[in-house]
């Protein structure tokens, strides 16, 4: 039953992302940024900017308070952060993009073990793509541990 719930939530996340990406492609980046922030507030109770200023460990602690909703919230945040990283790239905001990618990487790597094999395949690919963009941050102990745990 828990897996069914997670699957329904993943489908809802996909629908939300589809809407955000369509707006982004239409050039409505300001609206996308506002929606990203709103989704982040609803998911973890923090704005996206405040979240990015926390360490990955601190974000993990906040999510641990969510109990059984932790995996769904972690994946939701990771997906929001991936969109945010793309927007930051367009603005040439390297530090903002890096912060979003580090958080997204850690959230996805920590969530990988609870996902079904199909979702693991999808998120392993996202982790590989993120790894390529992390640069020197890959050597940070917290990130290096997750790289090993994810088999990357």
Protein Blocks (a to p, Z undefined) as FASTA:
>chain_A
ZZmmmmmmmmmmmmmmmmmmmmmmnopamlmmmmmmmmmmmmnopafklmmmpcfklmmm
mmmmnmmmmmmmmmmmmmmmmmmmmmmmmnopaklmmmmmmmmmmmmmmmmmmpcfklmm
mmmmmmmmmmmmnmmmlmpmklmmmmmmnoZZ
